[in-house]
Amino acid sequence: MIFPSGPISCLFVKRGHRRQGVSALLLKAAVEFAAKQGAKIVEGYPVEPTMEKMPDPFLWHGVPSGI
């Protein structure tokens, strides 16, 4: 049996709203939307930061703590 799935490959949060939990809210809303559309699986591809303060362009996939 094939299960419908939905990938979330990247997020964009405008600079003035970053580091305030916006990406977690976006992910929650995306998962809820996907479930309403029949998705049984939602995939994410977070990036584990390799330094304490990663430059924002390297975090567009999200980080594990946000998922």
DSSP file (Angstrom, degrees, kcal/mol; ACC not computed):
  #  RESIDUE AA STRUCTURE BP1 BP2  ACC     N-H-->O    O-->H-N    N-H-->O    O-->H-N    TCO  KAPPA ALPHA  PHI   PSI    X-CA   Y-CA   Z-CA
    1    1 A M              0   0    0      0, 0.0     2,-0.5     0, 0.0     0, 0.0   0.000 360.0 360.0 360.0 138.9    0.0    0.0    0.0
    2    2 A I        -     0   0    0      0, 0.0     0, 0.0     0, 0.0     0, 0.0  -0.835 360.0-150.0 -97.3 128.6    1.3    3.5   -0.8
    3    3 A F        -     0   0    0     -2,-0.5     2,-0.1    36,-0.0    36,-0.1  -0.840  20.1-118.9 -98.1 130.3    0.9    6.1    1.9
    4    4 A P        -     0   0    0      0, 0.0    36,-2.6     0, 0.0    37,-1.3  -0.446  41.1-179.2 -63.4 137.9    0.4    9.7    0.8
    5    5 A S  E     -a   41   0A   0     34,-0.2    37,-0.2    35,-0.2    34,-0.0  -0.929  20.4-152.4-137.0 162.6    3.2   11.8    2.1
    6    6 A G  E     -a   42   0A   0     35,-2.3    37,-1.8    -2,-0.3     2,-0.3  -0.966  10.9-148.1-139.1 121.3    4.3   15.5    2.1
    7    7 A P  E     -a   43   0A   0      0, 0.0     2,-0.6     0, 0.0    37,-0.2  -0.644   3.4-159.2 -86.9 144.5    7.8   16.8    2.3
    8    8 A I  E     +a   44   0A   0     35,-3.0    37,-0.7    -2,-0.3     3,-0.1  -0.931  20.5 169.7-116.7 102.6    8.7   20.1    3.9
    9    9 A S        +     0   0    0     -2,-0.6     2,-0.3     1,-0.2    -1,-0.1   0.725  56.3   0.0 -93.6 -22.3   12.0   20.9    2.4
   10   10 A C        -     0   0    0      2,-0.0     2,-0.3    34,-0.0    51,-0.2  -0.994  52.3-153.2-161.5 161.9   12.6   24.5    3.4
   11   11 A L        -     0   0    0     49,-2.7     2,-0.4    -2,-0.3    51,-0.1  -0.952   5.9-156.1-133.6 153.2   11.3   27.4    5.3
   12   12 A F        +     0   0    0     -2,-0.3     2,-0.5    49,-0.1    -2,-0.0  -0.974  11.1 179.3-133.3 123.2   11.8   31.1    5.0
   13   13 A V        -     0   0    0     -2,-0.4     5,-0.1     2,-0.0    -2,-0.0  -0.989  36.2-111.4-121.2 125.9   11.2   33.5    7.9
   14   14 A K    >   -     0   0    0     -2,-0.5     3,-2.6     1,-0.1     4,-0.4  -0.225  33.8-108.4 -56.9 143.6   11.8   37.2    7.4
   15   15 A R  G >  S+     0   0    0      1,-0.3     3,-1.3     2,-0.2    -1,-0.1   0.801 115.0  54.6 -46.0 -47.3   14.8   38.5    9.3
   16   16 A G  G 3  S+     0   0    0      1,-0.3    -1,-0.3     3,-0.0    -2,-0.1   0.588 111.4  46.7 -68.9  -9.1   12.9   40.5   11.9
   17   17 A H  G X  S+     0   0    0     -3,-2.6     3,-0.6     4,-0.0     5,-0.5   0.346  85.2 117.4-114.1   3.7   10.9   37.5   12.9
   18   18 A R  T <   +     0   0    0     -3,-1.3    -4,-0.0    -4,-0.4    -3,-0.0  -0.319  69.4  24.7 -74.1 156.8   13.6   34.9   13.2
   19   19 A R  T 3  S+     0   0    0      1,-0.1    -1,-0.2    -2,-0.0    -3,-0.0   0.795  94.6 100.3  61.6  32.5   14.5   33.1   16.4
   20   20 A Q  S <  S-     0   0    0     -3,-0.6    -2,-0.1     0, 0.0    -1,-0.1   0.209 103.8 -94.7-127.1  11.2   11.0   33.6   17.9
   21   21 A G  S  > S+     0   0    0      3,-0.0     4,-1.7     4,-0.0     5,-0.1   0.558  85.2 129.7  88.0   7.7    9.5   30.2   17.2
   22   22 A V  H  > S+     0   0    0     -5,-0.5     4,-2.5     1,-0.2     5,-0.2   0.903  70.3  53.4 -63.5 -41.7    7.9   31.2   13.9
   23   23 A S  H  > S+     0   0    0      1,-0.2     4,-2.6     2,-0.2    -1,-0.2   0.884 106.7  52.7 -63.7 -36.6    9.3   28.2   12.0
   24   24 A A  H  > S+     0   0    0      2,-0.2     4,-2.2     1,-0.2    -1,-0.2   0.903 110.6  47.8 -64.0 -39.9    7.9   25.8   14.6
   25   25 A L  H  X S+     0   0    0     -4,-1.7     4,-2.4     2,-0.2    -2,-0.2   0.894 111.4  50.6 -66.6 -39.5    4.4   27.4   14.1
   26   26 A L  H  X S+     0   0    0     -4,-2.5     4,-2.4     2,-0.2    -2,-0.2   0.912 110.9  49.0 -63.0 -42.3    4.8   27.2   10.3
   27   27 A L  H  X S+     0   0    0     -4,-2.6     4,-2.5     2,-0.2    -2,-0.2   0.914 110.3  50.6 -64.0 -42.8    5.7   23.5   10.6
   28   28 A K  H  X S+     0   0    0     -4,-2.2     4,-2.4     1,-0.2    -2,-0.2   0.932 112.2  47.1 -60.2 -46.1    2.8   22.8   12.9
   29   29 A A  H  X S+     0   0    0     -4,-2.4     4,-2.5     1,-0.2    -1,-0.2   0.886 111.6  51.3 -63.6 -38.9    0.4   24.5   10.4
   30   30 A A  H  X S+     0   0    0     -4,-2.4     4,-2.7     2,-0.2    -2,-0.2   0.898 110.4  48.6 -65.5 -40.8    1.9   22.6    7.5
   31   31 A V  H  X S+     0   0    0     -4,-2.5     4,-2.4     2,-0.2    -2,-0.2   0.919 112.3  48.6 -65.5 -43.5    1.5   19.2    9.3
   32   32 A E  H  X S+     0   0    0     -4,-2.4     4,-2.0    -5,-0.2    -2,-0.2   0.918 113.1  47.8 -62.1 -43.5   -2.1   20.0   10.1
   33   33 A F  H  X S+     0   0    0     -4,-2.5     4,-1.4     2,-0.2    -2,-0.2   0.929 111.3  50.0 -62.4 -45.9   -2.8   21.1    6.5
   34   34 A A  H  <>S+     0   0    0     -4,-2.7     5,-2.8     1,-0.2     4,-0.3   0.900 109.6  51.6 -61.4 -40.6   -1.1   18.0    5.1
   35   35 A A  H ><5S+     0   0    0     -4,-2.4     3,-1.4     1,-0.2    -1,-0.2   0.904 107.4  52.2 -63.1 -40.8   -3.2   15.8    7.5
   36   36 A K  H 3<5S+     0   0    0     -4,-2.0    -1,-0.2     1,-0.3    -2,-0.2   0.786 107.7  53.4 -65.2 -26.3   -6.4   17.5    6.3
   37   37 A Q  T 3<5S-     0   0    0     -4,-1.4    -1,-0.3    -3,-0.2    -2,-0.2   0.462 128.5 -98.0 -87.2  -1.6   -5.3   16.7    2.7
   38   38 A G  T < 5 +     0   0    0     -3,-1.4    -3,-0.2    -4,-0.3     2,-0.2   0.454  70.0 151.5 102.7   1.7   -4.9   13.0    3.6
   39   39 A A      < -     0   0    0     -5,-2.8    -1,-0.3    -6,-0.2   -34,-0.2  -0.473  24.1-174.8 -68.7 134.9   -1.1   12.9    4.1
   40   40 A K  S    S+     0   0    0    -36,-2.6     2,-0.4     1,-0.2   -35,-0.2   0.628  73.0  38.9 -98.3 -21.2   -0.1   10.1    6.6
   41   41 A I  E     -a    5   0A   0    -37,-1.3   -35,-2.3    -7,-0.1     2,-0.5  -0.995  60.1-170.1-134.1 134.4    3.5   11.1    6.6
   42   42 A V  E     -a    6   0A   0     -2,-0.4     2,-0.3   -37,-0.2   -11,-0.0  -0.994  16.7-155.9-123.9 124.2    5.2   14.5    6.6
   43   43 A E  E     -a    7   0A   0    -37,-1.8   -35,-3.0    -2,-0.5     2,-0.3  -0.773  10.0-173.2-103.9 143.6    8.9   14.5    6.1
   44   44 A G  E     -a    8   0A   0     -2,-0.3   -35,-0.2   -37,-0.2    18,-0.1  -0.914  15.5-154.6-127.8 159.2   11.4   17.2    7.2
   45   45 A Y        -     0   0    0    -37,-0.7    -2,-0.0    16,-0.4    16,-0.0  -0.507  24.2-178.2-132.2  63.7   15.1   17.5    6.4
   46   46 A P        -     0   0    0      0, 0.0     2,-0.5     0, 0.0    17,-0.3  -0.169  20.6-131.8 -67.5 159.6   16.6   19.6    9.3
   47   47 A V        -     0   0    0     15,-3.0    -2,-0.0    12,-0.1    11,-0.0  -0.939  12.6-133.0-111.9 130.4   20.3   20.6    9.4
   48   48 A E        -     0   0    0     -2,-0.5    15,-0.1    15,-0.2    14,-0.0  -0.738  32.2-117.7 -81.2 119.1   22.3   20.1   12.6
   49   49 A P        -     0   0    0      0, 0.0     3,-0.1     0, 0.0    -1,-0.1  -0.283  20.0-160.8 -58.6 140.5   24.2   23.4   13.3
   50   50 A T  S    S+     0   0    0      1,-0.1     2,-0.3    -3,-0.0     3,-0.1   0.443  74.5  33.4-102.4  -2.6   28.0   22.9   13.2
   51   51 A M  S    S-     0   0    0      1,-0.1     3,-0.4     0, 0.0    -1,-0.1  -0.962  89.2-104.9-146.4 163.2   28.7   26.1   15.1
   52   52 A E  S    S+     0   0    0     -2,-0.3     2,-0.6     1,-0.3    -1,-0.1   0.890 114.4  29.3 -58.7 -43.8   27.1   28.1   17.9
   53   53 A K  S    S-     0   0    0     -3,-0.1    -1,-0.3    -4,-0.0     3,-0.0  -0.820  80.6-166.2-121.8  89.7   25.8   30.8   15.6
   54   54 A M        -     0   0    0     -2,-0.6     2,-0.1    -3,-0.4     5,-0.1  -0.509  31.8-104.5 -73.1 140.7   25.2   29.4   12.1
   55   55 A P    >   -     0   0    0      0, 0.0     3,-2.1     0, 0.0     4,-0.2  -0.453  32.0-119.5 -62.6 137.8   24.7   32.0    9.3
   56   56 A D  G >  S+     0   0    0      1,-0.3     3,-2.2     2,-0.2     4,-0.1   0.820 107.9  65.2 -52.1 -39.3   21.0   32.2    8.5
   57   57 A P  G >  S+     0   0    0      0, 0.0     3,-0.5     0, 0.0    -1,-0.3   0.739  99.4  54.9 -59.9 -18.9   21.4   31.1    4.8
   58   58 A F  G <  S+     0   0    0     -3,-2.1     3,-0.2     1,-0.2    -2,-0.2   0.453 101.3  59.4 -90.3  -0.4   22.6   27.7    6.0
   59   59 A L  G X   +     0   0    0     -3,-2.2     3,-1.9    -4,-0.2    -1,-0.2   0.187  61.8 113.6-114.3  16.6   19.5   27.1    8.1
   60   60 A W  T <  S+     0   0    0     -3,-0.5   -49,-2.7     1,-0.3    -1,-0.1   0.674  75.9  59.3 -66.5 -14.2   16.7   27.2    5.5
   61   61 A H  T 3  S-     0   0    0      1,-0.2   -16,-0.4   -51,-0.2    -1,-0.3   0.648 113.6-120.1 -80.6 -15.3   16.1   23.5    6.0
   62   62 A G    <   -     0   0    0     -3,-1.9   -15,-3.0   -51,-0.1    -1,-0.2  -0.275  23.3 -91.7  95.2 170.6   15.3   24.2    9.7
   63   63 A V    >>  -     0   0    0    -17,-0.3     3,-1.6    -2,-0.1     4,-0.6  -0.890  29.9-111.8-121.5 153.7   17.0   22.7   12.7
   64   64 A P  G >4 S+     0   0    0      0, 0.0     3,-1.2     0, 0.0   -16,-0.1   0.838 114.8  60.5 -54.3 -36.2   16.1   19.6   14.7
   65   65 A S  G 34 S+     0   0    0      1,-0.3   -17,-0.0     2,-0.2    -3,-0.0   0.776 101.9  54.6 -65.2 -23.9   15.1   21.6   17.8
   66   66 A G  G <4        0   0    0     -3,-1.6    -1,-0.3     1,-0.2   -39,-0.1   0.631 360.0 360.0 -81.3 -14.2   12.4   23.3   15.6
   67   67 A I    <<        0   0    0     -3,-1.2    -1,-0.2    -4,-0.6    -2,-0.2   0.397 360.0 360.0-104.2 360.0   10.9   20.0   14.5
